[in-house]
Amino acid sequence: MRDYLARDIRNVVLLGHAAAGKTALVEACLYKTKQIERMGNGRDVNFVLDYDQEEVKRKQSVFTALMPIEWKNSKINFIDTPGYLDYEGEMQAGLAVGDNALIVVSAKDGIESGTEKAVKYARQKGLPTIFFVNKLDEDHSDYAKVYQDLRDKFGKNVFLFEMPIIENREIVGSINILRGKAWYYNNLAEPQEVPESYKDEVALHYNEIAEAIATTDDELMEKFFMEEPFTEAEIAKGLRIAVRSGEICPVYCGSAAKNIGISRLLDLVTEYFPCYAEKGTVTAKDPEGNDVLLETNGEETFSAQVFKTVVDPFVGKITYFKIMSGVLTSDSVIYNSKKEETEKISQIYVVKGRNQEAVGKLFTGDLGCVTKLSVTETNDTLCDEDKPVIFPDIQFPEPMLGVAIMPKTKADEDKMSFALQKILDEDKTLRLEKNAETNEQILYAVGDQHIDVVLSKLKNKYKVEVQTAEPTVQYRETIRGTAEVQGKHKKQSGGAGQYGDVWIRFEPCDSDEMVFAEEVFGGAVPRQYFPAVEDGLRECMKSGVLAGYKVVGVKATLYDGSYHPVDSKEIAFKAAARLAYKAGMPKAKPILLEPIVKATVTAPEEYTGAIIGDFSKRRGIIMGSEVTADHEIVVDVEVPMAEMMRYATELRSMTQGRGSYHVEFARYEPAPQNIAEGVIASRKAQLEDKE
């Protein structure tokens, strides 16, 4: 592959719902450009890009993949992203380095939740967008309906650029609106005249496009109102401006599986999508946090953003990046501005799916990878040490679905931590936490399939067998009443004995820990034994009398007692404190506390009733709600943590994947009697099983 300058590069992120045909479209482009001799298909799972074991197993894309296509002196870097919602982190990585969006929609299934998310994210990032309606050849496809739905859903800037020719209820070709030509599938090489029955409709759509183009230039607007036809050059210029600004989002049609419409789509991409150089400048920060403008050309100082990391068992760590400015050459030393360390680049590669092709240099705007960098990870910035800059982090979705993960055997225990760290290096949408209280390792992911991919990787790639369980909810225990009790420890077994005697008052207080106080008068208990009493009580407070949960909100006051001048020791007073705890806490009206979280749920407005109704079943209290300008409902609710353990999966089902949420701990509250009884019984059964 020859060198390409920034003006010749188009970075196109492929977005859309799962199974819309994004990977198949890249496959068709590879076949059209003679990079492969035969096309794969989803049924046999033999796509060039879906090569990972997890993708073969699931028959769908799981990871973002890169594939450069050379077309008419341009290089199109296709960034193929997964459509399934569990792999949204991979999609965000692709969006971060894509300069344009190609959204693939099924002609049979129409707009789906993945389509809506794709449009939402593309618009948030201001990416020029083209829709490709795929699977035109399949039964029950309805291109006219899909186009109208796109226009109704996403606005009047969606314009038809291609339409199918239907004869005897079969699609036999397509018409390009701009060119005013028809292509029949039995003779794709030769354009034909538009059939008479379609001319009025083609003229209507052409006029709509012409009117949109006219708004980009005063002279064109004047020509339009004078009903003077635009020249091809004027159309091309106006379209480039309109597509770049988002005023026009073309809709194309075809079939990736049948290689229909591919050439004209590639023409559209190279002609109307902007190259990276057209940005002019990009903004970064210097180490002090000040804005730095970098020009998007080869003369600027080198900088690159790391958007993806892969840990290969044979090659080692592979670091994917986008050249944001300047030029990167092999055998160079670069600077990681976040880690403040230098890295040695030995060889640069262009990524072609699972393969890497060595190149001597990469220019501004291009995508590539290097291997075996020692400290660099996803979201780092690579640059020139003399001009350190930092690019904003890619905002990955927050993992909310947690599972407790544990090794099956002692041998697996030794390998699990190492393997999980490698997986976490690759995937920034995973989080691993060690709960010191329950001693559980909690793996947080985006969804069930996401967790399943991790478990499968552990088993197949790292040979680690693990078990999973629902994380333990950390209940608490406290008291509502007051109790005064004696704890007396007396032991005589020949020789020196043990003697400790304490009177302790247990009462409620407002604290997350036990509060210890003393009111001993007259030396009934010598001061040197106070710490032993406190230590004994604190040890006991780790396990409540109801269900063995940590005790909070208790004030324990040592107010009387007695001692023996010979037999009293610290260990004796510690034991006496434990006896007082066991006697006093059951008398102080112990209750169970459950953790309450604040949850913020965002979803399309039409799901308001379902979300609020669902929270009423979860014992949630709605604190407020509002509708955004994007017609999304944002609901704030307080709800018991135990009711939210599977909410990530349940919200997805409820909203067809359109909802998201965030939770944070709020406080502890007394659990209702029926809930407390169930938790206590379950906990006692667990403790008995452990014994």
C-alpha positions as CSV (number, residue, x, y, z in Angstrom):
1,M,0.0,0.0,0.0
2,R,1.4,3.4,-1.0
3,D,1.7,6.4,1.3
4,Y,-1.4,8.6,1.6
5,L,-1.4,12.2,2.7
6,A,-4.1,13.6,4.9
7,R,-6.0,15.1,2.0
8,D,-6.4,11.6,0.5
9,I,-7.6,9.9,3.6
10,R,-11.3,9.3,4.6
11,N,-11.8,7.8,8.1
12,V,-15.3,6.3,8.0
13,V,-16.9,4.7,11.1
14,L,-19.5,2.1,10.3
15,L,-22.4,2.2,12.6
16,G,-25.8,0.6,12.9
17,H,-27.9,-2.1,14.6
18,A,-26.5,-5.6,15.0
19,A,-27.0,-7.8,11.8
20,A,-27.7,-4.7,9.6
21,G,-24.7,-5.8,7.5
22,K,-21.8,-3.5,8.4
23,T,-19.1,-6.2,8.2
24,A,-20.7,-7.6,5.0
25,L,-20.5,-4.1,3.5
26,V,-16.7,-3.9,4.1
27,E,-16.4,-7.4,2.7
28,A,-18.2,-6.3,-0.5
29,C,-15.8,-3.3,-0.7
30,L,-12.9,-5.6,-0.4
31,Y,-14.3,-7.8,-3.2
32,K,-15.1,-4.8,-5.4
33,T,-11.5,-3.6,-5.1
34,K,-10.1,-7.1,-5.7
35,Q,-8.5,-7.4,-2.3
36,I,-10.2,-10.7,-1.8
37,E,-11.3,-13.3,-4.4
38,R,-14.5,-14.4,-2.8
39,M,-16.9,-12.8,-0.3
40,G,-17.7,-14.3,3.1
41,N,-21.1,-14.4,4.6
42,G,-22.6,-14.2,8.1
43,R,-24.0,-17.7,7.9
44,D,-20.7,-19.4,7.5
45,V,-18.9,-16.9,9.7
46,N,-16.0,-16.4,7.4
47,F,-15.8,-12.6,7.1
48,V,-12.3,-11.1,6.9
49,L,-13.1,-8.8,9.8
50,D,-15.0,-11.2,12.1
51,Y,-11.9,-13.3,12.7
52,D,-11.8,-13.4,16.5
53,Q,-12.9,-16.7,18.2
54,E,-15.6,-14.8,20.1
55,E,-17.0,-13.4,16.9
56,V,-17.0,-16.7,15.2
57,K,-18.8,-18.3,18.2
58,R,-21.4,-15.6,18.3
59,K,-21.8,-15.0,14.6
60,Q,-21.6,-11.2,15.1
61,S,-18.9,-8.5,15.5
62,V,-17.7,-8.1,19.0
63,F,-14.6,-5.9,18.5
64,T,-13.9,-2.8,16.4
65,A,-11.9,-3.7,13.3
66,L,-10.0,-1.6,10.7
67,M,-9.9,-2.2,7.0
68,P,-8.3,0.3,4.5
69,I,-9.8,0.4,1.0
70,E,-8.0,2.0,-1.9
71,W,-10.4,3.7,-4.3
72,K,-9.6,6.1,-7.1
73,N,-6.4,7.6,-5.5
74,S,-8.0,7.8,-2.1
75,K,-7.7,5.7,1.0
76,I,-10.8,4.9,2.9
77,N,-10.2,3.6,6.5
78,F,-13.3,1.7,7.3
79,I,-13.8,1.4,11.1
80,D,-16.2,-1.5,11.5
81,T,-17.9,-1.3,14.9
82,P,-20.2,-3.9,16.7
83,G,-23.9,-3.1,16.7
84,Y,-24.9,-5.1,19.8
85,L,-25.3,-2.8,22.8
86,D,-23.0,-4.8,25.1
87,Y,-20.0,-3.8,23.0
88,E,-20.8,-0.1,23.0
89,G,-17.3,0.7,24.2
90,E,-15.9,-0.6,20.9
91,M,-18.3,1.6,19.1
92,Q,-17.1,4.7,21.1
93,A,-13.5,3.9,20.2
94,G,-14.4,3.8,16.6
95,L,-16.4,7.1,16.8
96,A,-13.4,8.8,18.5
97,V,-11.2,8.4,15.4
98,G,-13.8,8.4,12.7
99,D,-14.2,11.7,10.8
100,N,-17.4,10.5,9.0
101,A,-20.2,8.1,9.7
102,L,-21.7,5.5,7.4
103,I,-24.9,4.2,9.1
104,V,-26.1,0.8,7.8
105,V,-29.8,0.1,8.0
106,S,-31.6,-3.1,7.1
107,A,-34.2,-2.7,4.3
108,K,-36.1,-5.5,6.0
109,D,-35.9,-4.5,9.7
110,G,-35.8,-0.8,9.3
111,I,-34.9,1.6,12.1
112,E,-33.8,-0.2,15.3
113,S,-32.4,0.8,18.6
114,G,-28.9,0.5,17.2
115,T,-29.8,2.8,14.4
116,E,-31.1,5.5,16.8
117,K,-27.9,5.3,18.9
118,A,-25.7,5.5,15.8
119,V,-27.5,8.7,14.7
120,K,-27.4,10.2,18.2
121,Y,-23.7,9.6,18.6
122,A,-22.8,10.8,15.1
123,R,-24.7,14.0,15.6
124,Q,-23.2,14.6,19.0
125,K,-19.8,14.4,17.4
126,G,-20.9,16.4,14.4
127,L,-19.9,13.7,11.9
128,P,-21.0,14.0,8.3
129,T,-23.4,11.1,7.8
130,I,-24.5,8.8,4.9
131,F,-27.2,6.1,5.3
132,F,-26.8,2.9,3.4
133,V,-30.0,0.8,3.3
134,N,-28.7,-2.7,2.9
135,K,-30.3,-6.1,2.1
136,L,-32.4,-4.7,-0.7
137,D,-32.5,-8.1,-2.2
138,E,-34.1,-9.9,0.7
139,D,-37.7,-10.9,1.1
140,H,-40.0,-8.4,2.8
141,S,-37.6,-5.5,2.3
142,D,-39.4,-2.2,2.0
143,Y,-37.0,0.6,0.9
144,A,-39.6,3.2,0.5
145,K,-40.9,2.7,4.1
146,V,-37.4,2.7,5.5
147,Y,-36.5,5.9,3.8
148,Q,-39.7,7.6,5.0
149,D,-39.1,6.4,8.5
150,L,-35.5,7.8,8.4
151,R,-36.8,11.1,7.3
152,D,-39.6,11.2,9.8
153,K,-37.3,10.1,12.7
154,F,-34.1,12.0,12.0
155,G,-35.3,15.1,10.1
156,K,-35.7,16.7,6.8
157,N,-31.9,16.8,6.2
158,V,-32.2,13.1,5.2
159,F,-32.4,13.0,1.4
160,L,-33.0,10.1,-1.1
161,F,-30.0,9.7,-3.4
162,E,-30.8,6.3,-4.8
163,M,-34.0,4.4,-5.3
164,P,-34.8,0.8,-6.4
165,I,-36.4,-0.2,-9.7
166,I,-39.2,-2.7,-9.1
167,E,-40.7,-5.0,-11.8
168,N,-43.1,-7.7,-11.1
169,R,-42.6,-7.2,-7.4
170,E,-38.9,-7.8,-7.7
171,I,-36.1,-5.3,-7.4
172,V,-34.2,-5.5,-10.7
173,G,-32.0,-2.4,-10.4
174,S,-31.6,1.1,-8.9
175,I,-31.7,4.7,-10.0
176,N,-29.1,7.3,-9.0
177,I,-31.0,10.5,-8.4
178,L,-28.1,12.9,-8.9
179,R,-26.9,11.3,-12.1
180,G,-30.3,10.6,-13.5
181,K,-29.2,7.1,-14.5
182,A,-30.5,3.6,-13.9
183,W,-28.4,0.5,-13.2
184,Y,-29.8,-2.9,-13.7
185,Y,-28.4,-5.8,-11.8
186,N,-28.0,-7.9,-14.9
187,N,-25.7,-5.2,-16.4
188,L,-24.2,-3.1,-13.7
189,A,-21.4,-1.8,-15.9
190,E,-23.7,0.1,-18.3
191,P,-26.0,2.9,-16.9
192,Q,-29.4,3.1,-18.6
193,E,-32.0,5.8,-19.0
194,V,-34.4,6.2,-16.1
195,P,-37.7,4.3,-16.9
196,E,-40.5,6.6,-17.8
197,S,-42.6,5.5,-14.8
198,Y,-40.0,6.8,-12.4
199,K,-39.1,10.1,-14.0
200,D,-41.5,12.3,-12.1
201,E,-40.5,10.8,-8.7
202,V,-36.8,11.1,-9.6
203,A,-37.3,14.8,-10.6
204,L,-39.1,15.4,-7.3
205,H,-36.2,14.0,-5.2
206,Y,-33.7,15.8,-7.4
207,N,-35.4,19.1,-6.8
208,E,-35.4,18.5,-3.1
209,I,-31.6,17.9,-3.2
210,A,-31.1,20.9,-5.4
211,E,-33.0,23.2,-3.0
212,A,-30.9,22.0,-0.1
213,I,-27.7,22.5,-2.2
214,A,-28.9,26.0,-3.1
215,T,-28.9,27.1,0.6
216,T,-25.1,26.6,0.8
217,D,-24.4,29.5,-1.6
218,D,-26.1,32.7,-2.5
219,E,-25.3,32.4,-6.2
220,L,-26.8,28.8,-6.2
221,M,-29.8,30.1,-4.4
222,E,-30.4,32.7,-7.0
223,K,-30.0,30.1,-9.8
224,F,-32.5,27.9,-8.1
225,F,-35.2,30.5,-7.8
226,M,-34.5,31.4,-11.5
227,E,-35.1,27.7,-12.3
228,E,-31.7,27.5,-14.0
229,P,-30.2,24.0,-13.9
230,F,-27.0,23.5,-11.8
231,T,-23.9,22.3,-13.5
232,E,-22.2,19.1,-12.3
233,A,-19.4,21.2,-10.7
234,E,-22.0,23.3,-8.9
235,I,-23.8,20.2,-7.6
236,A,-20.5,18.7,-6.5
237,K,-19.4,21.8,-4.7
238,G,-22.8,22.4,-3.0
239,L,-23.1,18.7,-2.0
240,R,-19.6,18.7,-0.4
241,I,-20.5,21.7,1.7
242,A,-24.0,20.4,2.6
243,V,-22.8,16.9,3.5
244,R,-19.9,18.2,5.6
245,S,-22.2,20.6,7.5
246,G,-24.8,17.9,8.1
247,E,-27.5,19.8,6.1
248,I,-27.7,16.8,3.8
249,C,-27.5,13.2,4.9
250,P,-27.7,11.1,1.7
251,V,-29.6,7.8,1.7
252,Y,-28.2,5.1,-0.6
253,C,-29.4,1.6,-1.2
254,G,-28.0,-1.7,-2.3
255,S,-27.0,-5.2,-1.1
256,A,-23.7,-6.0,0.4
257,A,-24.3,-9.7,-0.1
258,K,-25.0,-9.3,-3.8
259,N,-22.4,-6.6,-4.3
260,I,-25.0,-4.1,-5.5
261,G,-24.5,-0.4,-5.1
262,I,-20.9,-0.7,-3.8
263,S,-19.1,1.3,-6.5
264,R,-21.5,4.2,-6.3
265,L,-21.3,4.2,-2.5
266,L,-17.5,4.3,-2.6
267,D,-17.7,7.2,-5.1
268,L,-20.0,9.0,-2.7
269,V,-17.6,8.5,0.2
270,T,-14.6,9.8,-1.6
271,E,-16.4,12.7,-3.3
272,Y,-18.5,14.1,-0.5
273,F,-17.0,13.0,2.8
274,P,-14.3,15.4,4.1
275,C,-10.7,14.2,4.5
276,Y,-9.0,14.7,7.9
277,A,-6.9,17.6,6.6
278,E,-10.0,19.7,6.1
279,K,-10.4,20.1,9.9
280,G,-7.5,22.6,9.7
281,T,-6.8,22.3,13.4
282,V,-7.5,20.1,16.3
283,T,-7.4,21.1,20.0
284,A,-5.3,19.4,22.7
285,K,-4.1,20.5,26.1
286,D,-0.6,21.1,27.3
287,P,0.6,19.6,30.6
288,E,-0.7,22.7,32.5
289,G,-4.1,22.3,31.0
290,N,-4.0,25.2,28.5
291,D,-5.5,24.7,25.0
292,V,-3.0,24.0,22.2
293,L,-4.1,24.2,18.5
294,L,-2.4,21.7,16.2
295,E,-2.6,21.9,12.4
296,T,-3.8,18.8,10.7
297,N,-0.9,18.5,8.2
298,G,2.4,16.8,7.9
299,E,4.4,19.9,8.7
300,E,3.0,20.1,12.3
301,T,4.7,18.4,15.3
302,F,3.8,14.8,15.7
303,S,0.9,13.7,17.9
304,A,-1.4,10.7,18.0
305,Q,-4.3,9.4,20.1
306,V,-4.4,5.8,21.3
307,F,-7.9,4.5,20.8
308,K,-7.6,0.7,21.2
309,T,-5.3,-1.9,22.8
310,V,-5.2,-5.6,21.9
311,V,-3.2,-8.2,23.9
312,D,-2.1,-10.9,21.6
313,P,-0.7,-14.1,23.1
314,F,2.0,-14.3,20.4
315,V,2.8,-10.7,19.5
316,G,2.2,-9.1,22.8
317,K,0.5,-5.7,23.2
318,I,-0.7,-4.1,20.0
319,T,-1.4,-0.3,20.3
320,Y,-3.9,1.2,17.8
321,F,-3.7,5.0,17.2
322,K,-4.7,7.9,14.9
323,I,-2.1,10.4,13.7
324,M,-3.6,13.7,14.8
325,S,-0.8,15.8,13.4
326,G,2.6,15.4,11.8
327,V,4.2,12.2,10.6
328,L,5.3,9.1,12.4
329,T,8.3,7.1,11.1
330,S,9.6,3.7,12.1
331,D,12.7,3.5,14.4
332,S,11.7,6.7,16.2
333,V,11.4,7.6,19.9
334,I,8.1,9.2,21.0
335,Y,6.8,10.6,24.2
336,N,3.8,9.4,26.2
337,S,2.6,12.7,27.7
338,K,0.1,11.1,30.2
339,K,2.7,8.6,31.6
340,E,5.5,11.1,31.1
341,E,7.7,8.4,29.6
342,T,9.4,7.8,26.3
343,E,8.6,4.8,24.0
344,K,10.6,3.2,21.3
345,I,8.8,2.6,18.0
346,S,10.5,-0.1,16.0
347,Q,8.0,-0.8,13.2
348,I,4.8,0.8,12.2
349,Y,1.9,-1.2,10.7
350,V,-1.3,-0.5,8.7
351,V,-4.1,-2.7,10.1
352,K,-6.0,-4.9,7.7
353,G,-8.4,-6.8,9.9
354,R,-6.4,-9.5,11.7
355,N,-3.3,-8.7,9.6
356,Q,-0.7,-5.9,9.9
357,E,1.2,-4.6,6.9
358,A,4.6,-3.0,7.8
359,V,5.1,0.6,6.5
360,G,7.9,3.1,6.8
361,K,5.8,6.0,7.9
362,L,2.2,7.2,8.5
363,F,0.9,10.6,7.7
364,T,-1.6,13.0,9.5
365,G,-5.1,11.5,9.7
366,D,-4.1,7.9,9.1
367,L,-4.7,4.9,11.4
368,G,-2.1,2.4,12.3
369,C,-0.6,0.3,15.1
370,V,2.7,-0.5,16.8
371,T,3.6,-3.4,19.0
372,K,5.3,-3.9,22.4
373,L,5.0,-0.5,23.9
374,S,5.8,-0.8,27.5
375,V,3.6,1.8,29.3
376,T,1.1,3.0,26.7
377,E,-2.6,2.2,27.0
378,T,-5.9,3.2,25.5
379,N,-6.6,7.0,25.9
380,D,-3.0,7.9,26.1
381,T,-1.4,10.6,23.9
382,L,1.8,10.0,22.0
383,C,3.7,13.1,20.8
384,D,7.0,14.9,20.5
385,E,8.7,15.3,23.9
386,D,9.6,18.9,22.9
387,K,5.9,19.8,22.5
388,P,3.9,17.6,24.9
389,V,0.2,17.6,24.4
390,I,-2.8,15.6,25.7
391,F,-6.0,14.8,23.8
392,P,-9.3,14.4,25.6
393,D,-10.2,10.9,26.8
394,I,-12.6,8.8,24.9
395,Q,-15.8,8.6,27.0
396,F,-16.6,4.9,27.4
397,P,-19.9,3.7,28.8
398,E,-20.0,3.1,32.5
399,P,-20.2,-0.6,33.4
400,M,-23.2,-1.2,35.7
401,L,-23.8,-4.9,35.7
402,G,-21.7,-6.6,38.3
403,V,-20.9,-10.3,39.1
404,A,-18.7,-11.8,41.8
405,I,-15.9,-13.7,40.1
406,M,-13.9,-16.4,41.7
407,P,-11.4,-19.1,40.5
408,K,-12.5,-22.8,40.5
409,T,-9.2,-24.1,41.7
410,K,-6.1,-23.0,43.5
411,A,-4.2,-23.2,40.2
412,D,-6.8,-20.9,38.6
413,E,-6.5,-18.4,41.5
414,D,-2.8,-17.8,40.6
415,K,-3.6,-17.2,36.9
416,M,-6.9,-15.3,37.3
417,S,-5.5,-11.9,38.4
418,F,-2.9,-11.9,35.6
419,A,-5.5,-12.8,33.0
420,L,-8.1,-10.3,34.2
421,Q,-5.5,-7.5,34.1
422,K,-4.7,-8.3,30.5
423,I,-8.4,-8.2,29.6
424,L,-8.8,-4.9,31.5
425,D,-5.9,-3.4,29.5
426,E,-7.9,-4.2,26.3
427,D,-11.4,-3.2,27.5
428,K,-12.0,0.2,29.2
429,T,-15.7,-0.7,29.7
430,L,-14.8,-3.2,32.3
431,R,-14.1,-2.5,36.0
432,L,-12.7,-4.9,38.7
433,E,-13.2,-4.1,42.3
434,K,-12.1,-6.0,45.5
435,N,-14.7,-5.7,48.2
436,A,-12.7,-5.7,51.5
437,E,-15.8,-6.4,53.5
438,T,-17.1,-9.4,51.6
439,N,-13.7,-10.4,50.2
440,E,-15.4,-10.7,46.7
441,Q,-13.8,-9.6,43.4
442,I,-16.6,-7.8,41.5
443,L,-16.4,-7.6,37.7
444,Y,-18.5,-4.8,36.3
445,A,-19.5,-4.9,32.6
446,V,-22.0,-3.3,30.2
447,G,-24.3,-6.4,29.9
448,D,-24.6,-10.2,30.1
449,Q,-23.0,-10.8,26.7
450,H,-20.1,-8.6,27.7
451,I,-19.5,-10.7,30.8
452,D,-19.9,-13.9,28.8
453,V,-17.1,-12.7,26.4
454,V,-14.8,-12.1,29.4
455,L,-15.5,-15.5,30.8
456,S,-15.0,-17.1,27.5
457,K,-11.7,-15.3,27.0
458,L,-10.5,-16.4,30.4
459,K,-11.2,-20.0,29.6
460,N,-10.1,-20.2,25.9
461,K,-7.3,-17.6,25.8
462,Y,-5.8,-17.8,29.3
463,K,-6.9,-21.3,30.3
464,V,-8.5,-20.0,33.5
465,E,-11.7,-21.6,34.9
466,V,-13.9,-19.3,37.0
467,Q,-17.2,-19.3,38.8
468,T,-19.6,-16.3,39.1
469,A,-22.3,-15.3,41.5
470,E,-24.5,-12.3,42.2
471,P,-22.5,-9.9,44.4
472,T,-23.4,-9.9,48.1
473,V,-25.5,-6.9,49.1
474,Q,-23.8,-5.2,52.0
475,Y,-26.6,-4.8,54.6
476,R,-25.9,-3.3,58.0
477,E,-27.3,-3.8,61.5
478,T,-28.1,-1.2,64.1
479,I,-30.2,-0.8,67.2
480,R,-33.3,1.3,68.1
481,G,-33.3,0.8,71.9
482,T,-31.0,1.0,74.8
483,A,-29.6,-1.8,77.0
484,E,-27.3,-1.9,80.0
485,V,-25.6,-5.2,80.6
486,Q,-22.7,-6.9,82.5
487,G,-20.0,-8.9,80.9
488,K,-17.9,-10.8,83.3
489,H,-15.1,-13.1,82.4
490,K,-13.6,-15.2,85.1
491,K,-11.2,-18.1,84.6
492,Q,-9.2,-20.1,87.1
493,S,-7.3,-23.1,85.9
494,G,-4.3,-23.4,88.2
495,G,-1.6,-20.7,88.3
496,A,-2.5,-17.2,87.2
497,G,-6.2,-16.7,86.4
498,Q,-8.1,-14.3,84.2
499,Y,-10.6,-11.7,85.5
500,G,-12.4,-8.9,83.8
501,D,-15.8,-7.4,84.6
502,V,-17.5,-4.6,82.7
503,W,-20.9,-2.8,82.6
504,I,-21.7,-1.4,79.2
505,R,-24.6,0.7,77.9
506,F,-25.5,0.2,74.2
507,E,-27.6,3.0,72.6
508,P,-28.3,4.4,69.1
509,C,-26.2,7.2,67.7
510,D,-25.7,8.9,64.3
511,S,-22.4,7.4,63.1
512,D,-21.2,5.0,60.4
513,E,-19.0,3.3,63.0
514,M,-19.3,2.3,66.6
515,V,-18.6,5.1,69.0
516,F,-16.9,4.1,72.3
517,A,-17.1,6.2,75.4
518,E,-16.3,5.6,79.1
519,E,-17.9,7.0,82.3
520,V,-16.0,4.9,84.9
521,F,-15.6,6.6,88.3
522,G,-13.4,5.7,91.2
523,G,-11.1,3.4,89.2
524,A,-13.7,0.6,89.1
525,V,-11.9,-0.4,85.8
526,P,-8.3,0.8,85.5
527,R,-7.6,3.1,82.6
528,Q,-5.1,0.7,81.0
529,Y,-7.9,-1.8,80.3
530,F,-10.1,0.7,78.3
531,P,-8.4,0.0,74.9
532,A,-8.9,-3.8,75.4
533,V,-12.6,-3.2,76.1
534,E,-12.9,-1.1,73.0
535,D,-11.0,-3.6,70.8
536,G,-13.2,-6.4,72.0
537,L,-16.4,-4.4,71.1
538,R,-15.1,-3.3,67.7
539,E,-14.3,-6.9,66.8
540,C,-17.8,-7.9,67.7
541,M,-19.4,-5.1,65.8
542,K,-18.0,-6.6,62.5
543,S,-20.7,-9.3,62.9
544,G,-24.2,-8.3,64.0
545,V,-26.5,-10.6,66.1
546,L,-29.3,-10.7,63.4
547,A,-27.5,-11.9,60.3
548,G,-23.8,-11.3,60.8
549,Y,-23.7,-8.0,59.0
550,K,-21.5,-5.1,60.1
551,V,-23.0,-3.0,63.0
552,V,-23.2,0.8,62.6
553,G,-24.8,3.6,64.6
554,V,-24.1,2.2,68.1
555,K,-22.6,4.0,71.0
556,A,-21.1,1.7,73.6
557,T,-20.3,3.3,76.9
558,L,-18.2,1.6,79.6
559,Y,-19.6,3.0,82.9
560,D,-18.7,0.4,85.6
561,G,-17.0,-2.9,86.3
562,S,-14.5,-4.4,88.6
563,Y,-11.0,-5.9,88.4
564,H,-8.6,-8.2,90.3
565,P,-5.2,-6.9,91.2
566,V,-3.5,-10.2,90.1
567,D,-5.8,-11.9,87.6
568,S,-7.0,-8.9,85.6
569,K,-5.3,-8.7,82.2
570,E,-6.1,-7.1,78.8
571,I,-7.3,-10.4,77.3
572,A,-9.7,-10.9,80.2
573,F,-11.3,-7.4,79.7
574,K,-11.5,-8.1,75.9
575,A,-13.4,-11.3,76.6
576,A,-15.7,-9.5,79.1
577,A,-16.5,-6.9,76.4
578,R,-17.5,-9.7,74.0
579,L,-19.8,-11.2,76.6
580,A,-21.4,-7.8,77.2
581,Y,-21.9,-7.4,73.4
582,K,-23.6,-10.8,73.1
583,A,-25.9,-10.1,76.1
584,G,-26.7,-6.5,75.3
585,M,-27.3,-6.2,71.6
586,P,-30.3,-8.6,71.4
587,K,-31.9,-6.5,74.1
588,A,-31.3,-3.1,72.3
589,K,-33.9,-3.8,69.6
590,P,-31.6,-4.7,66.7
591,I,-32.8,-4.0,63.1
592,L,-31.5,-4.6,59.6
593,L,-30.5,-1.7,57.4
594,E,-30.5,-1.9,53.6
595,P,-28.4,0.2,51.3
596,I,-30.3,2.8,49.2
597,V,-28.9,4.2,46.0
598,K,-29.7,7.2,43.9
599,A,-30.4,6.2,40.3
600,T,-30.7,8.4,37.2
601,V,-32.3,6.8,34.3
602,T,-32.4,8.2,30.7
603,A,-34.6,6.8,28.0
604,P,-36.8,8.0,25.1
605,E,-39.9,9.8,26.4
606,E,-42.3,7.0,25.3
607,Y,-40.9,4.7,28.0
608,T,-41.8,7.1,30.9
609,G,-44.7,5.0,32.1
610,A,-42.8,1.7,31.9
611,I,-39.8,3.0,33.8
612,I,-41.8,4.7,36.6
613,G,-44.1,1.7,37.0
614,D,-41.2,-0.6,37.2
615,F,-39.6,1.4,40.0
616,S,-42.8,1.2,42.0
617,K,-42.4,-2.6,41.9
618,R,-38.8,-2.2,43.1
619,R,-39.8,-0.1,46.1
620,G,-38.3,3.0,44.5
621,I,-39.3,6.6,45.3
622,I,-39.4,9.0,42.3
623,M,-37.5,12.1,43.3
624,G,-38.1,14.0,40.0
625,S,-38.2,13.8,36.3
626,E,-37.7,16.0,33.3
627,V,-38.0,15.8,29.5
628,T,-34.9,16.9,27.5
629,A,-34.9,18.8,24.2
630,D,-34.1,15.5,22.6
631,H,-37.4,14.0,23.8
632,E,-35.8,11.9,26.4
633,I,-37.1,11.4,29.9
634,V,-34.6,11.7,32.8
635,V,-35.9,10.1,36.0
636,D,-34.2,10.5,39.4
637,V,-35.2,7.8,41.9
638,E,-34.1,6.4,45.2
639,V,-34.3,2.6,45.4
640,P,-32.9,-0.2,47.5
641,M,-29.6,-1.5,46.0
642,A,-30.9,-5.1,46.2
643,E,-33.5,-4.2,43.7
644,M,-31.0,-2.9,41.1
645,M,-28.6,-5.9,40.8
646,R,-29.9,-7.0,37.4
647,Y,-31.3,-3.6,36.3
648,A,-28.8,-3.2,33.4
649,T,-30.3,-6.2,31.7
650,E,-33.9,-5.4,32.7
651,L,-33.8,-1.8,31.5
652,R,-32.4,-2.9,28.2
653,S,-35.3,-5.3,27.7
654,M,-37.8,-2.6,28.9
655,T,-36.6,0.0,26.5
656,Q,-35.3,-2.2,23.6
657,G,-31.8,-1.1,24.4
658,R,-32.6,2.6,24.3
659,G,-32.2,3.3,28.0
660,S,-29.2,4.0,30.2
661,Y,-28.6,4.7,33.9
662,H,-26.2,5.6,36.6
663,V,-26.3,4.8,40.3
664,E,-24.4,6.0,43.4
665,F,-24.7,5.1,47.0
666,A,-27.0,7.3,49.0
667,R,-27.5,6.0,52.6
668,Y,-28.7,3.1,54.7
669,E,-32.4,2.8,55.8
670,P,-34.3,0.3,57.9
671,A,-35.4,-2.6,55.8
672,P,-39.2,-3.4,55.8
673,Q,-40.0,-6.3,58.2
674,N,-40.8,-8.8,55.4
675,I,-37.6,-8.0,53.5
676,A,-35.5,-8.1,56.7
677,E,-36.9,-11.6,57.6
678,G,-36.1,-13.0,54.2
679,V,-32.5,-11.5,54.2
680,I,-31.9,-12.8,57.8
681,A,-33.1,-16.3,56.9
682,S,-31.0,-16.4,53.8
683,R,-27.9,-15.1,55.5
684,K,-28.2,-17.6,58.3
685,A,-28.5,-20.4,55.8
686,Q,-25.4,-19.2,54.0
687,L,-23.4,-19.0,57.2
688,E,-24.5,-22.5,58.2
689,D,-23.4,-23.8,54.8
690,K,-19.9,-22.3,55.3
691,E,-19.6,-24.0,58.6
